[in-house]
Amino acid sequence: MKRRGVLITILIITLLVVYYLLVTDYLSQRKGKQDFETQISESTAALALIPLPPADLDKQLADAQDSLWATQDSLKIDTNLTRIVNGILRLADETGVKAIPLSTQPWVDELISNQKYSVFRIDISITGNFTQMADFLYRLENGEPKTLVLEYLKVEKIPGSSLFTGPGEGPVSAEIRVAVYAPPATD
C-alpha cells in the first residue's frame, strides 16, 4: 500500500509538471499569436498605403522595351571613319556647298550619363550660300548616321561679299564640329 501511495504521488507530480509545461507553452504561444497579429495589422496598414499599379502596366512595359530596342538599334552604325567622312562630303556635294575636313579625332570612349559611348569627332570648314548651308546642316543632322550631332557651329558672312545680294543668296562660311556616337568598342 505504501508503494501504491508513492506511485500515486509520483503520478500526481508528473501530471502537475506536464500540466505546468502545457500551460506555459500555451501562454507563450498566445503571446506569440498576439505579436504576430500586431505585425500583420501593421503590415496590412503599410500595404494599404502602397498605390495599386496602373491598369496598363503591361502595355507600358512593352512600349518601353520597344523604345529601348529601337534606341539600341539606332546606335548600331557603320563605324568606318572613311565611310563617315565620305558620306558627309557626298552630302556637301549634293547640297552644293564646299566642305573641307580640317581635322578628325579617332574613336574615343566617353562616359555620358553613366553610360559608355564611343565618339568620333570631325571639324569641317564649309562655304556656300545661306540656303545651301541651311539645307546641308539640316540634312546632316537628320540623315545617317542617326547618332550624328553638331557640337559646334560658327556661321559668318564671307568678308567682301556684296550687301545687296538676296537674303538666301549671300555667300557664307561655317566651321562645324560633328560628333558621331556609337556603342563602345568591345575588345
C-alpha positions as CSV (number, residue, x, y, z in Angstrom):
1,M,0.0,0.0,0.0
2,K,2.8,2.3,0.8
3,R,4.2,1.6,-2.6
4,R,0.8,2.4,-4.1
5,G,0.7,5.8,-2.3
6,V,4.2,6.7,-3.6
7,L,3.2,5.7,-7.1
8,I,0.1,7.9,-6.9
9,T,2.2,10.8,-5.6
10,I,4.7,10.4,-8.4
11,L,1.8,10.2,-10.9
12,I,0.3,13.4,-9.4
13,I,3.6,15.2,-9.5
14,T,4.2,14.1,-13.1
15,L,0.7,15.3,-14.1
16,L,1.3,18.6,-12.4
17,V,4.7,19.0,-14.2
18,V,3.1,18.1,-17.6
19,Y,0.2,20.4,-16.8
20,Y,2.6,23.2,-15.9
21,L,4.6,22.7,-19.2
22,L,1.4,22.6,-21.3
23,V,0.0,25.8,-19.7
24,T,3.4,27.6,-20.0
25,D,3.6,26.6,-23.7
26,Y,0.0,27.7,-24.3
27,L,0.6,31.1,-22.7
28,S,3.8,31.6,-24.7
29,Q,2.0,30.7,-27.9
30,R,-0.8,33.0,-27.1
31,K,1.7,35.9,-26.5
32,G,3.4,35.0,-29.8
33,K,0.0,35.0,-31.6
34,Q,-0.7,38.5,-30.3
35,D,2.7,39.6,-31.6
36,F,2.0,38.1,-35.0
37,E,-1.4,39.7,-35.1
38,T,0.2,43.1,-34.3
39,Q,2.8,42.6,-37.1
40,I,0.1,41.5,-39.5
41,S,-2.1,44.5,-38.8
42,E,0.9,46.9,-39.1
43,S,1.9,45.2,-42.4
44,T,-1.6,45.4,-43.7
45,A,-1.7,49.1,-42.9
46,A,1.6,49.7,-44.7
47,L,0.4,47.7,-47.7
48,A,-2.7,49.8,-47.9
49,L,-0.5,52.9,-48.3
50,I,1.1,51.5,-51.5
51,P,-0.8,52.6,-54.6
52,L,-2.0,50.0,-57.0
53,P,-0.1,49.6,-60.2
54,P,-1.7,51.2,-63.3
55,A,-4.1,49.0,-65.2
56,D,-2.0,49.3,-68.4
57,L,1.3,48.5,-66.8
58,D,2.0,45.5,-69.2
59,K,1.4,47.8,-72.2
60,Q,3.7,50.5,-70.7
61,L,6.4,47.9,-70.2
62,A,6.1,46.5,-73.7
63,D,6.2,50.1,-75.1
64,A,9.3,50.8,-73.0
65,Q,11.0,47.6,-74.2
66,D,10.2,48.5,-77.9
67,S,11.6,52.0,-77.3
68,L,14.8,50.6,-75.8
69,W,15.3,48.2,-78.7
70,A,14.7,50.9,-81.2
71,T,17.2,53.2,-79.5
72,Q,19.7,50.4,-79.3
73,D,19.2,49.7,-83.0
74,S,19.8,53.3,-83.8
75,L,23.2,53.1,-82.1
76,K,24.3,50.3,-84.4
77,I,26.1,52.3,-87.1
78,D,28.9,51.8,-89.5
79,T,32.0,52.9,-87.5
80,N,34.3,53.1,-90.5
81,L,35.8,56.6,-90.4
82,T,36.4,56.8,-94.1
83,R,32.8,56.0,-94.9
84,I,31.5,58.5,-92.4
85,V,33.7,61.3,-93.8
86,N,32.9,60.3,-97.4
87,G,29.2,60.4,-96.5
88,I,29.5,63.9,-95.2
89,L,31.4,65.1,-98.3
90,R,28.9,63.4,-100.6
91,L,26.1,65.3,-98.8
92,A,28.0,68.5,-99.2
93,D,28.2,67.9,-103.0
94,E,24.5,67.1,-103.1
95,T,23.6,70.3,-101.4
96,G,26.1,72.5,-103.4
97,V,28.4,73.5,-100.5
98,K,32.1,73.1,-100.4
99,A,33.2,71.1,-97.4
100,I,36.8,70.7,-96.3
101,P,37.6,68.3,-93.4
102,L,40.1,70.2,-91.2
103,S,40.8,67.6,-88.5
104,T,39.5,64.3,-87.2
105,Q,39.9,62.5,-83.9
106,P,39.9,58.8,-83.6
107,W,37.1,56.9,-81.8
108,V,37.4,57.6,-78.1
109,D,35.3,56.2,-75.2
110,E,33.4,58.7,-73.2
111,L,31.1,58.4,-70.1
112,I,27.8,60.2,-70.7
113,S,25.1,59.9,-68.0
114,N,26.7,56.8,-66.6
115,Q,26.7,55.2,-70.0
116,K,29.8,54.5,-72.0
117,Y,29.8,55.5,-75.7
118,S,32.5,55.6,-78.5
119,V,32.6,59.1,-80.0
120,F,34.2,60.2,-83.3
121,R,34.7,63.9,-84.0
122,I,35.5,65.8,-87.1
123,D,36.0,69.5,-87.7
124,I,34.8,70.8,-91.2
125,S,35.0,74.1,-93.0
126,I,32.1,74.8,-95.2
127,T,31.4,77.5,-97.8
128,G,28.3,78.2,-99.9
129,N,25.2,80.4,-99.9
130,F,22.8,80.6,-96.9
131,T,20.1,78.4,-98.4
132,Q,22.6,75.7,-99.4
133,M,24.2,75.9,-95.9
134,A,20.9,75.5,-94.2
135,D,19.9,72.6,-96.4
136,F,23.3,70.9,-95.7
137,L,23.1,71.3,-92.0
138,Y,19.5,70.2,-91.8
139,R,20.2,67.0,-93.9
140,L,23.4,66.4,-91.9
141,E,21.6,66.4,-88.6
142,N,18.6,64.4,-89.8
143,G,20.3,61.9,-92.0
144,E,22.5,58.9,-91.5
145,P,24.0,58.1,-89.1
146,K,21.2,58.9,-86.7
147,T,23.6,59.4,-83.8
148,L,25.4,62.3,-85.5
149,V,25.3,65.6,-83.5
150,L,26.5,69.1,-84.3
151,E,28.6,70.0,-81.3
152,Y,29.9,73.4,-82.6
153,L,28.6,75.7,-85.3
154,K,30.0,79.1,-86.4
155,V,28.5,80.8,-89.5
156,E,29.8,84.0,-90.9
157,K,29.1,86.1,-94.0
158,I,32.2,86.0,-96.2
159,P,34.1,89.3,-96.0
160,G,33.9,91.5,-99.1
161,S,30.7,90.0,-100.3
162,S,28.0,92.4,-101.6
163,L,25.4,93.5,-99.1
164,F,22.9,93.8,-102.0
165,T,22.5,90.1,-102.6
166,G,19.3,88.4,-101.6
167,P,18.9,87.1,-98.1
168,G,19.3,83.4,-99.2
169,E,22.0,84.1,-101.8
170,G,24.8,85.7,-99.9
171,P,28.0,83.6,-99.6
172,V,28.6,82.4,-96.0
173,S,31.3,80.2,-94.5
174,A,30.9,77.9,-91.5
175,E,33.0,75.9,-89.2
176,I,31.4,72.9,-87.6
177,R,32.4,70.1,-85.3
178,V,30.4,66.9,-85.8
179,A,30.3,64.1,-83.2
180,V,29.1,60.6,-84.1
181,Y,28.1,58.3,-81.2
182,A,28.3,54.5,-81.2
183,P,28.2,51.7,-78.7
184,P,31.6,51.3,-77.1
185,A,34.1,49.0,-79.0
186,T,34.4,45.6,-77.4
187,D,37.9,44.3,-77.1
